[in-house]
């Protein structure tokens, strides 16, 4: 076993199954956990059937917490506990991402070759092969691996064992929905190096599981109304 891999799921069943099946094409040994975050009954049944077929561990978050979706904090806490207990890095692959056969191996090889890695992210592409959200900020960067103090997304990101052992996710702010920005900055604050791998592409379908977030691009006024006045998307 070389890594603990986790995928948080909130419906978007077609994209989710594509994510899961691509992970199982990996040329690397891993342990896999899918976290179902209060999806519909249809999605729950499909995930259970796929779990029986492929053998991954399936955790229904509604069975262990009454907190409404998103429950990313709970996902991170359970995943960290498993990774630290097994002395393995953690790789988060979200349910709107399709990885390549060698993605996990290349993330792990890069991580193993660094002195003090924190987070290592795979660059996101659209289906045409162009860099897309959330990594447009790296579009004009040169080099195979970019060391960065800028935040990484959890689209497809490795969190090193060293970092997981040093920063306890039980202290994450319960008022937030998402933690990639906070954790990225915490890693550099603690002296770890974060990287984005420009030659390790994954296909990203932004916000497939939470389509209302596309309002950020289509209707930003409505998006920020929902964000600030309805308390959604707290980073």
N, C-alpha and C positions, 0 to 999 in steps of 0.2 A: 504494500500500500504506500503510495507516494503523496497523497493529498486527500483532504476532506473537501468535497465539492458540494455546494448547496445552491438551490434555486428557490427563491420565494415566488409563489404563484397567486395571481388574482385574476381568475377567468382567462380571457383571450386564449381559448383552448387550442385553436389551430396553431398559433405561434408557440404556445407552451409545449405542445407535443413535438413540434419541430425542434425546439431547444433541447428537450430531453433526449430525443432520438439521436441528435447530432453528438451529444455528450457521450453516448454509448458507442459511437464510432471512434472514440479516442484510442490512440495507440499507447496509452499510459494506464497503469493500475490506479484505481481510486475508490474511495467510499463516497456514496452519493445519497444526499438527503433532499427531498422535495418538501417544502413547507407550503401547505394550502391555506391561504389567508382569507377564510370566509368567502370562498367562491360559491357559485351556484351548485345546486344538486347535480346538474349535468356534468359540471367540471369535476366535482368530487368523485362521481362514479367512474368517469373516464380515467382519472388519475389512479384510482384504486385498481382498475383493470390493467393499466400500463405498469403499475408497480408489481403486480403479480407476474406479468410477462417478462419484465426486465430485471426485477429484483431490487430496486431501490427502496430505501426507507421513506415512508410517507408519513408526515406529521400534519394532522389537521389542527391548526392553531385554535379553532373554535372549541376544540375539546380540552384545551389547557389554559385558555385565557378568555375572559369576557370582554376584553378590550376590543373595540371595533377595528376593522382594517383601516390603515396599514399597521402591521405589527412587526416592523423591521427590527425594532429593539429586541424583541423576544427571539427573532430569528438569529440575530447576531450573538446574543448571549448563549443560546444553545449551541450554535456552531462553534463559538470560541471554546466553550467547555469541552466539546468533543475533540477539537483540534489539539488543544493543550494536553488533554489526557492521553492522546495517542501520539504526541510529539510530532505533529504533521502541520505543514502550512494549510491555510484555508483558501479555497478559490470560490468566489461568488460569481455565478453565471446567471444573469437575470433572464426572465421568461420571454423577453423580446430579443434575445441574442442567439445567433446560430454560430457555433464555433467550427473550426476546421479539425481534421483528424489529428493534427500535430499541435494544436493550440495549447493544451494542458502541458504537454511535454516541453514545449519551448518556454512557457512561463516558468516551469519548475527548473529547467536547466539554467535559465537566466538568474533566477533567484539564488540557486546554488552557487553561482559564480561570483556573487557579490559579497563584499565584506560586511555590510550593515544594511541590508534591504528592509524596507518597510512595506510599501505597497508597490505592486508591479501590475500595470494595466495593459491590456491588449487594445490596440487602436480600433475604433469603430468605423465601419464602412457601410454605405448603402449597397443595394443589390447591383449597382453599376460599378462598384469598386471605388467610389469616391468617399473620402473622409466625411463623416457626418456628425450630428449631435451625439454626444456632448463634447466631442474632441475637435471641433472646428478651430479652437484656439491653438491647436498644434499643426494646423494644415500646412503652414509654410516652414515648419521646422525641418532641419536637415539632420540626418543621422539615423542609425538603426535603433538606438535606445536614447531617449531624452530624459535626463535627470531633471526633476522639476519640483518647485515649491508650490505650484498651482494645484488646485484640488483635482483628484481623480474621481471618476464615477465608479460605481460598483457593477457596471454593465458586464464586464468580464475582468475581474481583478483578483490577484493573489495577495493575501495578507500573510506576511512571513511569521514563522513560529516565534522568532525573537520578539517581534512587536506584540504578538498576541500574548506572550508571557509577561510583557512589561506593562501593558495598558488593559485594565479590567473594564470590560463593556458593561458590567453591572452598574457602573456610575454614569451611563449615558443619560442625557437629559430627557425625562419622560414627556416633556412638552413638545418634543420634535417628532416629525414623521420620518425624516430621512437623515442619514448620518454619514454619507460619503464625504461631504465637505469637512465636517468636524473631524472625522477619523483621519483623513488625509493630512490635515494641519496638525493633529495631535502626533502623528508619526514623525513629522519633521521637527516638531517642538521637542520630542524626546530624543532627537539625534539620529533618526533613521533616514535613509535615502529612498525617495519615491521615484519611480520610472514609468514612462509610457513607451511601449515597444512598437515602433513605427512599422516594423516588418512582420508583425504578428496580427493580421487583420481578422476581425470578426464582423459578421453582418448584424446590424442593429436596426430594428423597427421601432423607432422611438415611441414610448408611451403606449405600446400595444395593450398593456394590461389596464391602463388608466387613461382612456382616450380623451377625457375632459381636459387633460393637461396640454393637448394640442392647441387649446385656446391661446396658449402663450404666444403662438405664431399666427393664428388665424384671427383672434379677437383678444388682443392683450388687455384691453380695458376690462372685459368680462373675466379674464383669467385672474387679474390682480384683485378684482372685486371678490371672487371666490377665495383667493388666497388670504386676503387681509380681513375681510368681513365675515367669511364663513369658516375661517380657521383651517383652510386646506393647505397642503403642500408645505408644511413647516420644516425649514431646513436649519 
